[in-house]
Amino acid sequence: MLHTTRLTMIYLLVQILLLWCMPIPGNSSDAKGNYVALGFGLEPCNTFVQARSNGLDLPYRHWLTGYLTAVNKLTKDTVDIRGTTDIDGMLWLLEQYCLKHPLHSFSRAMESLVADLHPKRMTHMPQKHE
């Protein structure tokens, strides 16, 4: 189990590093809004709900944080898309979406989450008090 978790973490870290090294185009999808999701983004929502109910959602948590890191980097006027929502709150929102749309992809659920979080996002870094 530890070996599988370690491999999953390494796999996800490599994906995040590759995202940072890729050239950033002006648009993140084609003219019709299509893009290719990778990894757990391809999984149907019902798979996420099942993993969550069994306490096996760690890979989805890692995919979520990688996805949101990319959103933070690529979205104008966004320092932190999460705003004040913590990881448990985001996973709960994803679960609610997936319960309503079990056949949608996990990446589609993430798009919905980002749309929900966007109005509450942080648009600048907090000031440090010295």
GUTORZA-815195 format. One record per atom (N, C-alpha, C): x, y, z. Coordinates in steps of 0.2 Angstrom, whole numbers, plus 5000, padded with zeros to 4 digits. Layout:
# GUTORZA-815195
XYZ
...
This chain:
# GUTORZA-815195
500449945000
500050005000
500450065000
501050065004
501450125005
501850134998
502050084995
502350084988
501850114983
501250094983
500750124978
500650194979
500550214986
500450284987
501050324985
501650304986
502250334984
502350344977
502150294973
502150294966
501650344963
501050344966
500550394964
500750464966
501050474971
501350544973
501850564968
502350524966
502850534961
502550554955
502050504953
501750514946
501450584946
501050604951
500750674951
501250734952
501750724955
502250774955
502550784949
502750734945
502950734938
502550774934
501850754934
501350794930
501350874932
501450884938
501450954940
502050994937
502650964938
503250984935
503150994928
502850944924
502850954917
502351014915
501851024919
501451084918
501751144919
502251154924
502551214925
503051224919
503351174916
503851184911
503551194904
502951184903
502551184897
502451264895
502551274888
502351344886
501651354887
501451414889
500751434891
500451464885
500051434882
499651474876
499151524879
498951564874
498451614876
497751584878
497651524875
496951494877
497151424879
496751404884
496851344887
496451284884
496151294879
495751244875
495651264868
495351224864
495251244857
494651294857
494451314851
493951364850
493251334852
493151274853
492551244856
492551234863
493151244866
493151234873
493451164875
493651124870
493851054871
494551054873
494751004878
495450994880
495450924882
496050894882
496150824884
496350824892
495950794895
496050784903
496550714903
496950724908
497350664909
497250634916
497550574917
497550544924
496850534927
496750554933
496150544937
495550594934
495750644930
495250684927
494850644922
495050584919
494650544915
494150504918
494250494924
493850444928
493150474929
492650434929
491950454930
491850474937
491350524938
491250544945
491050494949
490650444947
490450384952
491050354954
491650344951
492250314953
492550354959
492550424958
492750464964
492250454970
491650454969
491150454975
491350384978
491450334975
491550264978
492250264981
492750294978
493350304982
493350344988
492950394988
492850434994
492550404999
491950364997
491650325003
492050275006
492550245002
492950195005
493650225008
493650295008
494250325011
494850315006
494750305000
495350294995
495350354990
495250414993
495250464988
495850504988
496450484991
497050514991
497250534984
497250494979
497550514972
497050564969
496450564971
496050624969
496150684972
496350684978
496550744982
497250774979
497650734977
498250754974
498150784967
497750754963
497550774956
497150844957
496750854962
496350914964
496850974965
497350954969
497851014971
498251034965
498450984961
498850994954
498451034950
497851014949
497351054944
497251124947
497151134953
497051204956
497651244955
498251214956
498951244955
498951274948
498751234943
498751254936
498251314935
497651304938
497151364938
497451424941
497751424947
498051484950
498551514945
498951474942
499451504937
499151534931
498651504928
498351524922
497751564922
497451574927
496851624928
497051694930
496851734925
497051804927
496751834933
497051874937
496851904943
496751844948
497051794948
496951744953
497651724956
497651724963
498251704967
498051634970
497451634972
497251564975
496451554974
496351514969
495651504967
495251474973
495551444978
495151414984
494851474988
495151534988
494851584993
494951555000
494351555004
494451525011
494151455011
494051425005
493751355005
494351305007
494351265012
494851215013
494751155009
495251105009
495251045005
494551005006
494350995012
493850955014
493150985011
493151055011
492551085008
492551075001
493151084997
493151064990
492950994988
493250954992
493050874991
492250864992
491950904997
491250894998
490850924992
491050984990
490751014984
490850964978
491450934977
491550884971
491050824972
491050804978
490550744979
489850764978
489650824980
488950844978
488850844971
489250874967
489250874960
489150804957
489650764959
489650694957
489050654958
488750664964
488150624966
487650644961
487550704959
487050724954
487250704947
487850704945
488150684939
488650634939
488450574940
488850514941
489250494935
489050504929
489350484923
489850544920
489750604923
490250654921
490950634923
491450664919
492150654921
492350694927
492850674931
493050704937
493350774934
493650784929
493850844926
493250894925
492750864923
492150914922
491850934929
491850894934
491750914941
492150964943
492850964941
493351014943
493151074940
492951074934
492751134930
492151174934
491651134936
491151164940
491351184947
491851154950
492151174956
492451244956
492851244950
493251314949
492751364948
492251354944
491651404943
491351424949
491251384954
490951394960
491451434965
492051424964
492551454969
492751524966
492751534959
493051594956
492751654959
492151664961
491951734964
492251744971
492551694974
492751694981
493551694981
493851694975
494551684975
494951734978
495551724979
496051774981
496351804975
496351874975
496651904969
497251934970
497551934976
498251964978
498451924984
499151924985
499451894990
499251934997
499151895002
498951935008
499651975011
499552025014
500052065016
500352035022
501052025023
501352005028
501452055034
501252035040
501352085045
502052075049
502452125048
503152115051
503152155058
